[in-house]
Each structure stands twice: as C-alpha cells, then as structure tokens.
Amino acid sequence: MDWPAIGLSLRLATIVSLILLVIGLPIAWWLAFSRWRWKFLVEAIVALPLVLPPTVLGFYVLMAVGERSPIGRAWVRWTGHGLAFTFEGLVLASILYSLPFAVQPIASAFAQIDRGLIDAAATLGSPPWRTFVRVVIPLSIEGIVTGGVLSFAHTIGEFGVVLMVGGNLPGITRTVSIAIYDQVQGFHYAEANTTALVLLVFSASVLALVYAIVRKPWALASLP
C-alpha cells in the first residue's frame, strides 16, 4: 500500500473540493438565476470536462501553465519555480476537471428554490448576503453537500489529467491512481489489487452517501 500517494490524493481532493465550493457557489447561483440569452454557452463550458478526454484537458492545461505561457511566466516570477509538474499545478488542473461535479448539483438545488422567498427577504430589508446565508444555503444544503462530496471523490480518482500536468513524482505529484498504474506496470498485482480495492470501497461509500442525501429519507418517512 502506497500510503504517501494516498495521503497526497486525500490532501489534493480536500483542497480542490474546498476551493470548488468557494468558486462554485457564485457560478451555480448565476447559472440558476441568470436570464442572459447566451447563458447556455457558459453552461456548456462548465460541463465540458464531463465529455472531454482527460488527456486533452491535461494537455491544454499543461500548455497554459508552461514557462512559455503568460501564466507560467507570472508564476515563475512570483514563486521562483514553474507551475507544471508541481502540486500547485495539480490543484489547478483538478479544479478545472472537477468543476462540473461541484457546480451542477448546486445549481440544480438553487434552481428549485422558490424565488418568492428571496424576494420576500429583500422586501423585509434583508441584505443579499444575509438572505444567501439564512435562506438560500439552508434550502439547498443537499445540493451543496452533494457537490462537495462528488468533487472530492472525483479528484481522488483522477488519472489522465494528473499524469499530464503533474507527471509521476513521488511525494509531489504521485497520486493513488498513478500508484496503481505503476504497480500494475511493475507486475505487483497483489499491491495493485489492495490499493484498487480501497478506492473501490471508498467510491461505493461516496455514491451511497450521495444517493442517501438525494433520496431524502426523512421526507419519505413522513409519507402515509
């Protein structure tokens, strides 16, 4: 069992899911309530990682953060080292790759909120931030939790994007999915099976949690 790789994957998934919750909430809010005519273009861009091959996304992210790119040169001036093949590069790539898994459940939850409740809060003098915290968040907590859990689990299992942007540097960019790949390549099938089984149990547990949240067992219990 490659514990350093598992620890790095957990750290990466935790950071990415927290960042996605921060940036995903305003994006989801805009997607749920905006009446802009061309909003579908933004929706398509957000959902693009769902259908785009991970290696394609990873390639373009690698080009975007390379030392010859504006982002890469700015990062080098700021930190003194490149962004590609670093943990920070993995975080950036993972945010882009897992973005729809966080935004879409939250946007769906926001869209189900009765807009009259928000208008009533505004009529009573509640500022927008207080309405968001005390009205919107409680009414959409299931979607927010689902988005956070799905983005965390999706980041844990990344392979193509991680390999393209981060490579395979032990302790730096070597995640658990890459560790499994290395174990298979080295014919260490017993170790690969153990690590893969851990991921299988984890993924099944995450899906069970998400479906339990969506199913609303407390609502079902109140039915006659």
N, C-alpha and C positions, 0 to 999 in steps of 0.2 A: 504494500500500500504506500503510495507516494503522498505522504502527509503534507510536505511543503507545497505540492501542487494543489492539493485540496484546500489548504489554508489560503493560498493565493486566490483560488477561484472564489472562495467564500468572501474574501476581502473585496475582490473586484465586483462581485454581484451585489454586495451590500452598498458599496459606494455608488454604483451605477443606478440601483433601484431608488436610492435616496435622491440622487440628482434628478432622475426622471420624474419623481413625484413633484419636485420643486418646479421644474420646467414644464411638466406635463399638465399640471392643473390649469395654468393660464391658456395653454394651447387647446386643451379639451374644452374649456369654457368658451373660447372663441369659436371653435368648431360647432359647439352645441347651440349657440345663440346668435352667431353672426348671420346676417342676411345678405352678405356680399354675393353678387351674382356669380363670381368665379371662385367661390369657396371650394368647389369640387376639385380644383387644381391643387389646393393645399391639402385636402383630404387624400388625394392620390399620392402626393409626395410623402406624407406621413406614413401611408400604408405601403409604400414602395418596398421596404425591406422584407415584407411578407412574401413577395414573389420574386425579388431579385436574388440571384445566386450569391451566397455569402462571399465567394471568391471575387466576384465582380465588385461588390461593395467594398471589400477589403482592399482591392487593387486601387480603386479611386481614392479611398481614404489614405492609403499609403502615398499616393502621388500628391494628395493635398497637404500632407504633413511632412513631406520630404524637405530636405535642407535647401532645395532649389525653389521651393514654393514660398509665397509671402508668409503663410502661417508658420512654416518650418523655420524660415529666417528670423521671424519675430520671436519664436520660441528659443532659438539658439542665443539671440541677443539677451533674452530675459534670464535664461537658466544656464547658459553655457554649454548645453548639450542638445542633441537632436530630439525630436519627438517620436520618430519611428523606432520600433523595437525597444520601447520602454513601457513601463506600467501605465504611465500617463497616456500614452498612445492607445493602449488597450482600453482605457476608460472612455476616451473619446469615441473610438470605433464601436464600443459596446453600447454607448448611449444612442448612437445613430441606428444600430442594428436592432435594439430592443425598444425603440421609441414607440412603434405602434402597439406593442403589448401593454404599454402603460397608458397611452393616450386613449385608445379606442374604448376600453371598458369605462374609463372615467367620463369620456364624452357621452357615452350611452346613458350613464347614470345621470349626468347633468340634464340631458335632453328629456328625461322622464319627470323632472321637477315641474310642478305647476308654476308657471311664470307669474300667476296671480299672487302667490305667496311672496315672491321677490318684490313685486310692485307694491304689495301691502306694506312690507317692511320699509320701503322707500317713502311711502306716504306717511308712515308714522315717524319719520325722521331718522331712521337708522342709516348710518353711513354705509357705503358699499362694502368696506372691509368687514364690518360687524355682521352685515347680512350674509356675507360669504361664510364667515366663521360659524355663526349661530343658526343659520338656516340651510345654506347650500351644503356645507360639509356633512352635517348630521343626516340629511336626506339622501346623500349619495355615498355614504361611507362604504357600502358594499362594493360599489364600483371602484372606489379608491383603493380599498384593500385588495381587490382582485387585480387591479393594475399593478400594484406594488409586488404582489406575490408572483404574478406571471412574469414580470420583467426580471425579478430576482432569479427565478427558475430558468428562464430563457438564457440569461447571461451565464449561468453555471454551465450550461451545455454547449456553449459556443465552441466552434472548431475552425471553420473556414476563415472567418474574419480575424480571429485571434492569431491564426497561423500566418496570415498575410501581413498583418500590421505589426504583430509582436514577435513573430518567429518562435523559437524554442529555447529560451534562455532560462535555465534552472534558477528558481528563486526570484526571477524578474518578470518573465512573461510566460513561463511554462504552466499552463492551467491543467486541470484534471483531464479534460478531453484530449489534450495533446499527450499527456502522460499515458493514457490508454493506448493511443496510437503508437507511441514509442514501445510500449510493452508488447503489442502485437507484432510490430516490426522486428523486435528482438526475440520473437518466439517465446515470450514469457506469458503463456496463455493463462496460467493459473492466477498470476498477479492481475492480468487484464480482466479476467472474469470477476475477481473480487472487487476491483475498482468499479467496473461497469455495473455490478450488482448494487453497489452503494448508490450510484447515480440512478439506477432503475427504481429502487425503493424510494429515493428522495423525490424523483419526478412523479411517481404514483401518489405519494403523500401530498405533494403540492396540488395535483389535479383533484384529488379527493377533497382537499380543503377549499379549493375554488368552487367546485360544484356544490359543496355544503353551504357555502356563502350564498351562491346564486339561488339555490333551492329554497332558501328562507324557511327552514323547518319550524320556526316559531309561528309563521303565518299559517302554515299547513295545519299545525296543531290546533288552531282556533276554528277550523272548518268543522261543521257538524258531521 
